[in-house]
Amino acid sequence: MKSRHVFVTLALLAMAALPAAAAQKKYVIGWSNAGMGDSWRLFLDANFKAEASLHPEIAKTFITNADEKPEKQIADIDDLITKGVDALIVYPTVGDAIVPALERAYAQKIPVIVFGGTINTSSYTCLVTQDLKEFGRAQAEWLAKEMKGSGNIVMLSGIAGNTTAEDRLAGARDEFKKFPKIKVLDQQYTDWSPPKAKGVMEAMIQAFPKIDGIWADSGLESWPALQAMQEAKRPLVPSTGDQLNGYAKFLVANKARGFVYPMTTRLSGEALKIALKVLKGEKVPKNFSIDVKGLGPDMVAKFAQPKLSDWWWIGDDQIPKQFLPDVK
């Protein structure tokens, strides 16, 4: 009887210890962000914080902002390693430049989750992306077909050297090669800055008397480019962009033909979920891609949100209100 009593007591003690042991599983997560230069980045940040709030096992998060400078991102990553993060999440500036810092983290057995753009190393645990070459290719395919395979276009890209911008551009260029009667008049980088994009487009309008289409990798460029065309009393030609509400609203208000291909800011939350899976011993793929579909002109009218800010990113707001950024 005594031995049975001892067994029951030990079993109860073991069961009581389980929650305490589980409670000790707390993680520190570091996120090295490329920058916070536009409202898309605000939604990226919001989706990360919203996802983090769902996980009580996260003790602390460190978020750094590299201001689009590779040298700062390298320093940020090294600082996060020094802080003892359990997992490192990286949205890269210039992929090749920051490889040494990623390799240092990976060599220390820190799970490294890269998202948003390609990276020229295998020293990462998981790469979470949309297919960015497909992003640019799909935009180019729509524009070429909309123009019936013939005409003059200009191309507006984001930040020179940024993996997201360069992959989109590469995908578009490859697709346009299939349409020999489409002539690329010029391609310029605009830093995803609407004022800069408008200025670049104004110069293109002065340089080229006939522009039949605008390939832009974001509404941050195509929207101001169309405004420049409108102000110059030029026809509103077919264009491409992403899920920026101002771009969608402009298309609808002016009955212009455009193609919306979303670049979801849910990538940050997905990267965080994968980091936690790794820390809990679960297997994850080396490469994880989020599927996205583009929206043609017939769908854009249903997509645009006339009551929301021009700087709203449609579809990226499916998170609790307290995390939504204050964009005007």
MOZIMO-V189383 format. One record per residue. N is the residue number from 1. OMEGA is omega in whole degrees, 0 to 359 (* if undefined). NEAR is the number of other C-alpha atoms within 12 Angstrom. Layout:
# MOZIMO-V189383
n/omega/near
N/OMEGA/NEAR
N/OMEGA/NEAR
This chain:
# MOZIMO-V189383
n/omega/near
1/180/7
2/181/8
3/178/9
4/179/10
5/180/11
6/180/12
7/180/13
8/180/14
9/179/14
10/179/14
11/179/14
12/178/13
13/179/14
14/180/14
15/180/14
16/182/13
17/185/14
18/180/14
19/180/12
20/179/13
21/180/12
22/182/15
23/181/14
24/180/14
25/179/19
26/186/22
27/173/29
28/184/31
29/175/40
30/177/42
31/175/45
32/183/46
33/181/39
34/182/41
35/181/33
36/191/24
37/181/24
38/185/27
39/175/33
40/179/39
41/177/34
42/177/29
43/175/38
44/178/41
45/181/37
46/180/34
47/176/36
48/183/41
49/178/35
50/179/29
51/180/30
52/182/34
53/182/22
54/188/18
55/179/24
56/179/18
57/176/23
58/180/29
59/185/20
60/171/22
61/172/30
62/179/31
63/179/33
64/182/31
65/185/31
66/180/27
67/179/25
68/181/34
69/181/28
70/182/31
71/177/24
72/180/25
73/176/35
74/179/36
75/179/23
76/181/37
77/179/43
78/178/30
79/178/23
80/176/34
81/180/33
82/179/18
83/176/21
84/180/23
85/177/33
86/177/36
87/182/44
88/176/51
89/186/49
90/166/52
91/194/51
92/171/49
93/175/40
94/190/36
95/184/36
96/186/23
97/186/25
98/181/37
99/181/30
100/180/26
101/177/34
102/181/41
103/177/29
104/179/26
105/182/35
106/179/28
107/178/17
108/177/21
109/174/21
110/175/33
111/182/42
112/179/48
113/179/51
114/178/49
115/172/48
116/183/45
117/181/38
118/182/38
119/187/36
120/176/20
121/174/22
122/182/22
123/173/26
124/181/37
125/180/38
126/175/39
127/183/38
128/185/40
129/149/38
130/173/34
131/187/33
132/174/35
133/175/29
134/176/33
135/181/45
136/180/42
137/181/31
138/176/38
139/182/45
140/180/46
141/180/32
142/183/35
143/181/41
144/180/36
145/177/24
146/180/26
147/181/28
148/172/18
149/184/24
150/176/21
151/182/26
152/179/31
153/169/38
154/183/44
155/180/43
156/183/48
157/180/44
158/185/37
159/179/32
160/179/24
161/178/26
162/187/34
163/179/35
164/181/38
165/185/37
166/179/31
167/177/33
168/181/42
169/180/37
170/178/29
171/179/27
172/181/39
173/179/35
174/181/22
175/181/28
176/177/34
177/180/19
178/184/19
179/186/25
180/180/17
181/173/17
182/182/30
183/175/28
184/181/30
185/184/24
186/173/24
187/182/28
188/174/31
189/184/31
190/180/31
191/184/31
192/179/40
193/180/27
194/178/35
195/179/20
196/179/26
197/180/38
198/178/33
199/178/24
200/181/32
201/178/43
202/178/27
203/178/21
204/178/29
205/178/31
206/185/16
207/188/14
208/182/20
209/182/18
210/175/22
211/185/34
212/181/33
213/179/45
214/169/53
215/176/57
216/184/52
217/179/52
218/172/50
219/176/50
220/178/43
221/185/41
222/179/51
223/178/50
224/177/37
225/177/48
226/176/48
227/179/33
228/177/30
229/181/35
230/181/22
231/178/16
232/181/19
233/173/14
234/176/22
235/176/25
236/187/30
237/176/35
238/183/40
239/176/49
240/178/52
241/180/51
242/190/47
243/175/44
244/186/46
245/180/41
246/177/38
247/181/47
248/180/48
249/180/34
250/179/33
251/183/41
252/184/26
253/185/18
254/179/21
255/179/20
256/181/30
257/181/37
258/183/44
259/180/48
260/175/50
261/187/46
262/167/41
263/192/41
264/175/39
265/173/41
266/180/39
267/182/40
268/178/45
269/178/38
270/178/34
271/179/46
272/179/45
273/180/35
274/177/36
275/180/43
276/177/37
277/179/23
278/181/27
279/179/29
280/176/20
281/180/11
282/178/13
283/177/16
284/178/25
285/176/18
286/179/21
287/181/25
288/184/25
289/176/25
290/180/26
291/180/19
292/177/24
293/179/21
294/181/30
295/177/26
296/184/33
297/182/30
298/181/19
299/185/19
300/180/35
301/178/26
302/185/18
303/184/30
304/181/32
305/187/27
306/183/23
307/181/13
308/182/20
309/173/21
310/185/27
311/177/33
312/178/36
313/190/45
314/180/36
315/180/24
316/185/36
317/181/31
318/181/20
319/178/25
320/186/17
321/184/15
322/180/14
323/182/23
324/181/26
325/179/27
326/179/16
327/184/20
328/*/14
